[in-house]
């Protein structure tokens, strides 16, 4: 990623957070924070047998937050019990772990957007779930000749996704103590092989400073008016594109005459249509069907790994059907989906299950309907990334 692209990414995250919060970046809504986490690497994909001998490391975070407040009188803020959004920059010291042989896993820098929602909100206390999503950077990646055991991160730029629970105690109008439990996943979404991903479980303590007088229990003059939304059936059509680097193709390359060569990142795309029943300003449930195109080398990989071809043949196209659930906050919708392939011919060795899963986010440019842009993580078997899919579509 170039410096200019990084600046664009930071600017978009900053503008996105302020737009979600629907606030000017002013003293009344701003806070800054610092936090430390004590993290434990989970043994996903046999990371202890392959790469590392130790378990724990430290992460340090700096954050800026945008608070929603009862005084602002917004319906979505009230429906979600006044969440807080923001940006974070963290430094994860994974390079301090003990490694097997000459393997390396460098320290990781994370730049992420975060949101904290509240199940409980009293005068001095808040408690609820949190989400984190952004980009991560590391210079120590897989190399066949010098870093062969690091099959967990195959690119210098990858994604970070986190969830967990937060608890906060407001002990003065300007200061708040924070505690949390965090589950974090680092992965490049299979944009580059190898990519098994790294999972960490952490506990953290921190402090947050509000730039102006802050209270959790300010009263509204009256309940906000329920927002207008397109109730009933909605139809969406969209196209998406991404890249996929196949781990089984890498396995084939490793047994070939040129094992140092990496598996190429191949184009994947889809067109899809879906019907969603929007029955509440926050919730929608729907069904969709999609046709995927995935450039591949299935036949040659089968010949390299098994010495034979699939008698059913091969196809670059797949057709799938899925169920989805949407969650709305103003013009932002987050969705989860589970589906089944109605047609696929991927060969004997390709690791594509008969079912698939997606989690994604969309920004809707029109209040009631119209153009939207999104990003989905396409996965198989609930733990295997397939591709990151950027989408553009229209709702009717």
C-alpha positions in Angstrom: 0.0 0.0 0.0 1.4 3.4 -1.0 1.5 6.4 1.3 -1.1 8.2 -0.7 -3.5 5.2 -0.5 -2.9 5.0 3.2 -3.8 8.6 3.6 -6.9 8.1 1.6 -7.9 5.1 3.8 -7.3 7.1 7.0 -9.4 10.1 5.6 -12.2 7.8 4.6 -12.3 6.1 8.0 -12.3 9.5 9.8 -15.1 10.9 7.6 -17.0 7.6 7.9 -16.9 7.6 11.7 -18.1 11.3 11.9 -20.8 10.6 9.3 -22.1 7.5 11.1 -22.2 9.5 14.3 -23.8 12.3 12.3 -21.8 14.9 14.3 -19.4 17.6 13.6 -15.9 16.8 14.9 -16.3 19.1 17.8 -15.3 19.3 21.5 -18.7 18.2 22.8 -18.5 14.8 21.0 -14.8 14.0 21.1 -12.7 11.9 23.4 -9.2 10.4 23.4 -8.0 7.2 25.0 -5.1 4.9 25.7 -5.3 1.2 26.5 -3.1 -1.9 27.0 -4.0 -5.5 26.2 -2.5 -8.7 27.4 -3.1 -11.2 24.6 -3.0 -14.9 24.2 -2.5 -16.6 20.8 -5.2 -19.3 20.2 -4.0 -22.5 18.7 -5.8 -22.2 15.3 -4.4 -24.4 12.5 -1.7 -25.9 14.8 0.2 -22.6 15.2 2.1 -24.0 18.2 3.2 -27.1 16.3 4.2 -25.1 13.2 5.4 -21.6 14.1 5.6 -20.6 17.8 6.5 -22.0 21.2 5.1 -19.2 23.5 1.6 -17.9 24.0 1.3 -14.3 25.3 2.2 -10.8 24.1 1.2 -7.2 24.7 -0.7 -4.7 22.6 -0.9 -1.0 23.0 -3.7 1.2 21.7 -4.4 4.9 21.2 -8.0 5.9 20.2 -10.1 8.9 19.3 -13.9 8.6 19.9 -17.1 10.2 18.7 -19.9 10.0 21.3 -23.6 10.0 20.6 -25.6 11.7 23.3 -29.3 11.9 24.4 -29.2 15.7 23.9 -28.8 15.3 20.2 -32.2 13.7 19.9 -31.6 11.1 17.2 -33.7 7.9 17.0 -31.0 5.5 15.9 -28.7 6.6 18.7 -31.5 6.0 21.3 -32.4 2.6 19.7 -28.8 1.4 20.2 -28.6 3.0 23.7 -26.2 5.7 22.5 -23.1 4.0 21.1 -19.6 5.4 20.6 -17.6 5.2 17.4 -14.0 6.0 16.7 -10.6 5.3 15.3 -7.8 3.3 16.8 -4.1 2.7 16.2 -2.5 -0.2 18.0 0.9 -1.9 18.1 0.8 -5.7 18.7 4.2 -7.1 19.8 3.8 -10.6 18.2 7.5 -10.4 17.3 8.3 -11.0 21.0 7.0 -14.6 20.9 9.3 -17.6 20.9 9.6 -19.0 17.4 10.6 -22.4 16.0 13.9 -22.4 14.1 14.5 -19.3 12.0 10.8 -18.6 11.6 9.6 -15.0 12.2 6.3 -13.3 12.9 6.9 -9.5 13.1 5.2 -6.9 15.3 1.9 -5.8 13.8 0.5 -2.3 13.5 -3.3 -2.0 13.3 -5.3 0.9 12.0 -9.0 0.3 12.7 -12.5 1.8 13.1 -14.3 0.7 16.3 -17.8 0.9 17.8 -19.1 0.3 21.3 -22.7 -0.5 22.0 -24.4 -0.6 25.4 -26.6 -3.2 26.9 -26.4 -1.3 30.2 -26.0 2.4 30.5 -26.3 4.1 34.0 -25.1 7.4 35.4 -21.6 6.1 35.9 -21.4 2.7 34.2 -21.7 1.3 30.6 -21.5 -2.3 29.4 -22.0 -4.0 26.1 -20.5 -5.5 22.9 -17.8 -3.9 20.7 -16.6 -4.3 17.1 -13.3 -3.4 15.4 -12.5 -3.5 11.7 -9.5 -2.2 9.8 -6.1 -2.8 8.2 -3.0 -4.4 9.7 0.7 -4.1 8.6 3.7 -6.4 9.1 7.0 -6.8 7.3 7.5 -10.5 8.3 5.6 -12.7 5.9 5.9 -16.2 4.4 8.9 -16.9 2.3 9.6 -20.4 1.0 13.4 -20.1 1.5 13.7 -17.9 4.6 10.4 -18.0 6.6 8.7 -21.2 5.5 6.9 -21.9 8.8 5.0 -18.6 8.7 2.1 -20.0 6.7 -0.3 -17.8 8.8 0.4 -14.4 7.2 1.2 -14.3 3.5 1.0 -10.5 2.8 2.3 -7.3 4.3 -1.1 -5.7 4.3 -4.1 -7.6 5.7 -7.3 -7.2 7.6 -8.0 -7.1 11.3 -11.4 -7.9 12.8 -12.3 -7.9 16.4 -15.2 -8.3 18.8 -15.7 -8.5 22.5 -17.3 -6.9 25.5 -16.5 -3.5 27.1 -17.2 -2.1 30.6 -16.6 1.6 31.5 -16.8 3.6 34.7 -17.2 7.3 34.4 -15.6 8.5 37.6 -15.5 12.3 36.7 -17.2 14.4 34.1 -14.0 14.2 31.9 -12.5 10.8 32.8 -13.5 7.2 32.3 -11.8 3.9 33.2 -12.2 1.1 30.7 -11.9 -2.7 30.8 -12.6 -5.2 28.1 -12.3 -8.7 26.7 -11.3 -8.9 23.1 -11.2 -11.6 20.4 -9.2 -10.5 17.4 -8.6 -12.1 14.0 -5.8 -11.2 11.6 -6.2 -12.4 8.0 -5.8 -11.3 4.4 -9.1 -12.9 3.3 -7.2 -15.2 1.0 -6.0 -12.4 -1.3 -2.6 -14.0 -1.0 -1.5 -17.5 -0.1 -0.6 -18.8 2.4 -3.1 -17.4 4.8 -4.2 -19.4 7.8 -4.8 -16.3 9.9 -4.0 -15.6 13.6 -6.5 -15.4 16.4 -5.9 -13.7 19.7 -7.9 -13.6 23.0 -7.0 -10.6 25.2 -8.0 -8.7 28.3 -7.4 -4.9 28.4 -7.4 -1.9 30.7 -7.5 1.7 29.6 -8.5 5.3 30.3 -10.6 7.7 28.2 -10.6 11.5 28.4 -13.7 13.5 27.2 -12.8 16.9 25.9 -15.9 18.5 27.4 -18.2 17.8 30.4 -19.7 14.3 29.8 -22.6 12.4 31.4 -24.3 9.1 30.5 -27.7 10.1 31.7 -28.6 13.4 30.2 -32.4 13.6 29.5 -34.1 14.4 26.2 -37.0 16.8 26.0 -39.1 14.2 24.2 -38.6 10.9 22.4 -37.2 11.3 18.9 -39.5 10.8 16.0 -39.4 7.3 14.4 -37.4 7.6 11.1 -39.0 6.9 7.8 -37.8 3.7 6.0 -38.9 1.6 3.1 -41.1 -0.8 4.9 -41.9 -4.2 3.3 -40.2 -6.0 0.4 -37.1 -4.4 -1.1 -35.1 -5.7 -4.1 -31.4 -5.3 -4.5 -29.2 -6.1 -7.5 -25.4 -5.8 -7.3 -22.0 -6.9 -8.7 -18.9 -7.6 -6.7 -15.3 -8.4 -7.4 -12.2 -9.4 -5.6 -9.2 -11.7 -5.8 -8.6 -15.2 -4.4 -5.2 -17.0 -3.9 -5.8 -20.7 -3.7 -4.0 -22.7 -0.9 -4.4 -26.0 -2.8 -2.8 -24.4 -5.9 0.1 -23.4 -3.6 0.3 -27.1 -2.5 0.5 -28.1 -6.1 3.3 -25.5 -6.7 5.2 -26.8 -3.8 5.4 -30.3 -5.3 6.2 -29.0 -8.7 9.6 -28.1 -10.3 9.5 -24.5 -9.0 8.5 -24.7 -5.3 9.6 -21.1 -4.5 6.9 -19.6 -6.6 3.8 -18.3 -4.9 0.2 -19.0 -6.0 -1.1 -16.2 -8.1 -4.0 -14.0 -6.9 -6.8 -14.8 -9.4 -9.8 -12.7 -10.2 -13.2 -13.6 -8.7 -16.5 -11.8 -9.3 -20.3 -12.2 -9.0 -23.6 -10.8 -9.9 -26.5 -11.2 -7.5 -30.1 -10.3 -6.7 -31.9 -10.4 -3.4 -35.3 -9.7 -1.8 -35.3 -8.3 1.7 -38.3 -7.8 4.0 -37.6 -4.6 6.0 -39.9 -4.9 9.0 -38.3 -2.4 11.4 -35.9 0.6 11.0 -33.1 -1.7 12.5 -33.9 -5.1 11.1 -34.4 -6.8 7.7 -34.4 -10.5 6.6 -34.0 -11.7 3.1 -33.0 -14.3 0.5 -30.7 -14.0 -2.4 -29.2 -15.9 -5.4 -25.8 -15.2 -7.0 -23.7 -16.4 -9.9 -19.9 -16.4 -9.2 -17.0 -16.5 -11.6 -13.7 -17.7 -10.2 -10.6 -17.9 -12.4 -8.8 -21.1 -11.5 -6.3 -23.8 -12.3 -8.3 -26.7 -10.8 -7.4 -29.3 -13.5 -3.6 -28.8 -13.3 -3.7 -28.7 -9.5 -5.6 -32.1 -9.4 -3.0 -33.6 -11.8 -0.1 -32.3 -9.6 -1.6 -33.5 -6.3 -3.5 -36.6 -7.2 -2.3 -37.6 -10.7 -5.9 -37.7 -12.1 -8.7 -35.5 -13.2 -12.2 -35.0 -11.8 -14.6 -37.2 -13.9 -17.3 -34.5 -13.3 -15.3 -31.9 -15.1 -14.4 -28.3 -14.1 -16.2 -25.0 -14.2 -15.2 -21.4 -13.4 -18.8 -20.6 -12.5 -20.8 -21.4 -9.3 -24.4 -20.7 -8.4 -25.5 -20.2 -4.8 -28.5 -19.3 -2.8 -28.4 -17.7 0.7 -30.4 -16.4 3.6 -29.4 -13.1 5.2 -30.1 -11.0 8.2 -29.5 -7.2 8.2 -28.9 -4.7 11.0 -29.3 -1.0 10.3 -27.8 2.1 11.8 -28.8 5.2 9.8 -27.4 4.6 6.2 -25.1 1.8 7.3 -26.3 -1.8 7.2 -24.4 -4.8 8.4 -25.4 -8.3 7.4 -24.6 -12.0 7.9 -25.6 -14.6 5.4 -25.5 -18.4 5.1 -25.9 -20.2 1.8 -25.6 -23.4 -0.2 -24.1 -23.9 -3.7 -26.6 -25.2 -6.2 -23.9 -25.7 -8.8 -20.1 -26.0 -8.5 -17.4 -28.0 -10.1 -14.1 -27.2 -8.4 -12.1 -30.5 -8.8 -10.9 -33.1 -6.4 -8.5 -31.1 -4.3 -10.1 -27.6 -4.1 -11.2 -26.7 -0.6 -14.6 -25.3 -1.4 -17.5 -26.8 0.8 -21.1 -27.1 -0.4 -22.1 -24.3 2.0 -20.7 -20.8 2.3 -21.0 -17.9 4.7 -20.7 -14.1 4.4 -20.4 -11.1 6.7 -20.5 -7.7 5.3 -21.2 -4.0 5.5 -22.9 -1.5 3.1 -23.2 2.2 2.9 -26.5 3.4 1.3 -26.2 6.7 -0.5 -30.0 7.4 -0.6 -32.2 7.6 2.5 -34.9 5.3 1.3 -33.5 3.5 -1.7 -30.8 3.7 -4.4 -27.1 3.3 -4.8 -25.0 1.4 -2.3 -21.4 0.2 -1.9 -20.3 -2.6 0.2 -17.6 -5.1 1.4 -18.1 -8.8 2.1 -16.0 -11.5 3.6 -16.8 -14.7 1.8 -15.9 -17.8 3.8 -16.3 -21.6 3.9 -16.8 -24.0 6.8 -17.2 -21.0 9.1 -13.4 -20.6 9.5 -11.9 -20.5 6.0 -11.7 -17.2 4.1 -12.3 -17.4 0.4 -12.3 -13.7 -0.8 -12.9 -10.1 0.1 -15.6 -8.9 -2.2 -16.1 -5.2 -3.0 -19.6 -4.5 -4.3 -21.7 -1.8 -5.9 -25.4 -2.1 -6.3 -28.9 -0.6 -6.4 -32.0 -1.0 -4.3 -35.6 -0.8 -5.6 
